[in-house]
Every structure is written in C-alpha cells, then in structure tokens.
Amino acid sequence: MTTEKMPTFQKQQKDLVKQIRTGQVRGSEGRRIKVYQELFFNNIEGFCANGFPVLKSVLPEPVWKAWVRAFLVHSECHSPYFKDIAEQYLGFLNETLLPVLSHAAPSIDVEGQTNFGGWAEVLPDYSNMDNQTQTLINAVNLHNYPWLLELAHYEWVELYVSTREPQQGVCSSGLGELMQNNIRVRLADSALPLAYQHPVQTIKVGNVEGITESLTSLLVYQAWQFTSTKVEQGDTQFVLIDLVSVHLLHFLQNHLATFNDMLEFLQTPSVGLTREQATHFLTQALPDFVERGVLISN
C-alpha cells in the first residue's frame, strides 16, 4: 500500500517511526517525540556498546553516536535479542557504512565463519539524516583505523562464542588413542579459528596509534568447566595460533576426521606440509586442542 492510499492513522504511525529513527522532529508534539527518540536511541546504543565496548572506546563519542544513529535509520532489526542486534550492527558496518579501503576485512555470516572479502563499496543513503550527522560520519578518516572492521568482527566473535551452549562428546582422548584412527573428531561449535591483518586482541584506548599491520591468527573458544555430573559454561578465551592451525581447524569445522584424515589434509597443496612435518605438527597441536576442550569426538 502506498503512502497516499494509507488511512490517516497509518500515515501518522509511519511518520512517528521515521521521526524516532532519524532524530528529527516535526509538528507540535516535539517534546513528546523527543522522549521516544531518546528512549529508542539509548536502547539501541546500549545494545551496540555492550557488544562492541572496545570499538566504542577508541572512536570519538560523536562519531560512535552518529554511526549508531545511521544504523537505527537505515537498518531493520528483525530480532529484539541483544546478540542478534550486535550481529546486525556488524553487518551494517561491513556492508553499508564503510568506504573502500586498501585492506581486506573479514565479513560475517550467520554461522560465525570468517569470510575474507573486500570492504564494502556502497555508502548508505544519508538523505534522511540531518547535515550534522552526515558531517560526523564523513569526517572520520578511516585510513587512520585500518583495523576497525577487524576489531568489530573480533568483538562480535567473542559475543557469539559466549552464547553457545555446551555440547555432548567433548574429546578427552590422549594422543595415542587419536593416532589409532578409531576416533573421529571435529571442531566444537563454541570455537572459531580467525585470521586478521592486525593484532585486534591488543587494541585498546591508549595504543590505537601504535597498531600496525601484522598477520594475527587466533582461536576464540568457550572454556567449559567440567564436573563429574555436568558441563558448565566458563569464560570466553583466546589463544594465538599459527596459520597451519587455522587451516586444520577450518577443516575440522566441516569434517569429522580421524588422525589419518588430518594427516592427509595437511599434505594437500592448500597447506603444503610433508608427511613428516604434518605428523610432527599433529602430535604437538592435538593434545593442546584436547586440553582446551575444543574438539568433539564421535
């Protein structure tokens, strides 16, 4: 139904929603409208701040608020849940807000995988924003923040991992048992291997200018607390890993594999290890992965 054919009350509702989203006020009910504007904006800003506390802390406050306003205006939140709003905000930054940069940045999908693509090339339509908001958004020299989207993605991953439920069948087998090839393992849903062009785990207020490009591989995972009767949720942790580990863990995200399966994978052209190198790597890496509780066995 077009706006012209809408009943009057629906037009008024549509106009009210638009004013709440944009922060603009029209008509004689400005004071009342501002109450709703502040309520909605503060709620959304709070969700985004809780999901991306470091990102908020390293950006100028007016810029952070302008980006949240842009998200409120241009993005449709289909879920009221905190973690879903955070994911939608990350997607908004990735797809519609950031201009082209020379660095590649990870984009996100619903399963939390890391997909290295380019920075978004399409800017949002700012026609519904006031000039001050447009100026604040465009004033940021994003080349001073080449790691910005990587940081946002990393913070979202921490949130994603922290909300995963414990899984049955966490592998506790020793290396000898695994090498017998009668046990198949895969990566737990609560663990994600990541690779960034900057050390995102070190970024904080006070060291922003010192962050330089450095290939950084991480495993972010839920550290479960095991008791004799149940598995309890623990802290979200990260550990620095090498690129071979990233390849292997990505493989284990999609395959239930024996020791020999992993051995063969590490010798494929995409990884390029010799059989001796692959065997040595697995004998070192698998016990560590088992100890961290990030492998699920059949």
N, C-alpha and C positions, 0 to 999 in steps of 0.2 A: 504494500500500500504506500503510495507517495504521500509526502507531507501535505500536499494540497487536499487530498481526499481524507485525511485523518480527522476524526472528531476533535473538537476544540480541546478537550481534557487531555487527549493523547499528545497533541501538539505541545501543550503546556508541560506534560511529563518529559517529552523529548528535549524541550528547551531547558528544563531544570537539570536533567542529566548532563547536558552539554555544558551548562554553567558550572556544575560541580566538577566536571573533569578538567575544564580549561582554567578555572580560577577567575574567569571573567564574570562580571555582574551587570545585569541589565534590569530595568524596571524599578518599581518602587519597593520591592522586597529585598533590597540589597543586604541589609543587616542580617536578616534571617538566612538568606542564601549563604552568606559567609560562614555561618555556623556549620552548615552542612559541608561546605568546601573544606574547612579546616578539619572537620571530623574525618572525612574520607581521605584527604591527603595525608593526614597524620597516621592513619591506619596503614595505608599502603607504604608510606615512607618507613614506618616501623617494621613492617614485614621485610622490606628490602634491606634495611640497616641490620636486622638480625641475621639475614642470610649472607650479607657481604660487609661485615664490620670493618675489615681492613681496607677494602675498596673505599668505603665512606671516609675513613680516617685520613687517607692520603690525597683525597680530592678536596679542592676548595669547597666550602659548605654551599655557597650559592650555586656552584656547578652541580654538585650532587643533587640538590633540591630541584634544579632545572631538569636534570635527567629523569628524576622520579616523576616530575610533572609531565614530561614528554611521554613517559611510559603510561601514565594514567590517561593521557589524552588519546594516544594512538594505539594502545594495545588493549585487547579484550581478554580479561581474566575469566576463564571458564570454570575455575575452581576456587573456593574460598580457603583452601588449605595453605598453610604457610610455606611448605616445601614446594608446592605447585606454583605459587606466586613467585617464589625465588627462581624457579626454572624458567618461568615465562619472562621474568625480568632479564635473565641472562640471554635468552633467545632474542629479546628485543634489542639489547645492546649489540649482540652479534650480527643480527640480520638487518637492522634498520637505522641504527643510530651512528655507528662509527664509519668515518670515511675510509677511503683506501689508504692503507699503509704498506710499506715495503716488506714488512714481516708477515709471515703466515701466522695464523692463530687458530686454536682449536675451536671448532664449533661443537654443539652438544646435540645429542638425540635423546629420546625418551628413556633409553636403556642405560644412559650414563657413559656410553662409549666416547672415546676421544677421536674426532674426525678432523684431520688437519686440512683445512681449506683456506681460502683467502679471506681477508677482512671484507666485510660487507661493502658493496659498492653503491648502495642506494641509500640516500639520506631520507629522513622522514619528511612528510609534508607538514611544514610548520605554519600553514595558513591559518590555523585555528588558535595559534599562540600569540600572546602579546609580544611586542618588539623586545621588551626587556628579557623575556625568557629565551627568545631566539638568539639574542646577543650573547647571553651567558653560555649557551650551548656551543655556539660557533666560536667563542673566544678561547676555548681550550685548544692548545697546541698539542694534539695527540702524539706528535712525534717526540714530545717530552715524556710520554707514557707508553712506550712501545710494548710494554708488558701488561698493559691494563686489562685486556680481554683474557689473557692467560691467568692473571690473578683472579678475575671474576670466575672463570671456569674452575680454578682450583678451590676457591671457597665454596662453590656450588657442590663440587665433588665431596668435600668434607661433610656438607649437609646431607647429601644423598646417601653416603655410606652410613652416617649416624642413624638414619631412619630405617635401615634394613633389618629385617627380622632374622633371628638365629636360624641356621639350617641344621638339619639332621645329617649325620655322617661325616663330621669333621675328621679328616685323616690324622691318625696318630701313629701311623706305621713308621718303623725305622727304615733307614736306607737299604739295609739288606733285604727286607721284605719287599720294598718297592722294586729292587733290581731283579727279583724273581719273576716279574712280569705277570703275576696273577692278581695284581691290584691296579685298578684304573682310577685316575684322579682328574679333577677339573678345578678351575678356579672358583672360589666361593663368590656368590653374588655380592657379598659385602666387601669385596676387594677390587680395586681398579688400578691397573698399571697406566701411567701417564708419562708423556714426554713433552717438555716445554723448551722454548728457546731462552728462557730466563729463569733464575732461581726464585720462583714465586714463593716458596716457603720461607724465604728470608725477608720479604718485603714488609716494611712497617714504617710508621712515621719516624722521620729522622734519618733514614738511609735511602730514600727514594732516588736521590741524585746519584748515588753510588751503585745502583743496579745496572750491570752491564750484561750484554748477551753472553750466555753460557748454557750450552745444552744440558738440561736437567731432567733426569728420569726418576720417577717416584712410584712407589706403591702405597696407595692410601687404603687403609683397611680398618675393619672393626675388630678390636682386640677383645674377644669374648672371654668371660670369666667362667671356667669350668668347675662344677662341683660334682659330687657323687650322684646327685639326683637330677640336676638340670644345668642348662647353659644360660648364663645371664649376660645381658648387654654390658659391654665395657666401654672404654674410651676409643674415640677415633684417633688413629695414629698414622704416621707416615714413615717410610724408610727410603733412603736413597738407593737406587738400584742401577745396574748398567743396562745398556741397550739390548744385550743378549737376553737378559731377564725380561725386558719389555716384550721382545718377540715371543719368548716362551709363554709368558703369562697371557698374552693376547691369544696365542694358540690354545691355551687351556681354557679360555673363556668360551670357546666354541667346540671343544673336543674333550671327550672322556678318554684319557690316554694312559697307556702303560709306559714303563720306563723305556722300552724299545721304541715306542711311538715317538716319544720326546727326543730320543737319540736320533732317529731318522729325520725328524723335523729340523733339528739344529744343523743337520748336514745339507739341507736344501739350499739352493742358490740365494734365497732371500736372507739367510743368516750366514751361511758360508763357513761353518766350523768343520774341522776334520773330525773323524770319529774319536780320536784320542782327546782332542780339545772338548768335544761335546760330552764325553764321559767324565772328564775332569770337572767340567762346569756343573753337570747334574749332581755329582757327588758332593759338591760344595753348596749348591743352591737349594736342592730339595730338602735337606734337613732344616735349613733356615725357614723355608716356607711352611713346613710342617709345624715347627715350633711356634710360628706366628698364627697358626690356625687358619690359613687362607686357602687350604686345599680341601676339597670334598672328595671322598672315596666312594666307590660303588659298593 
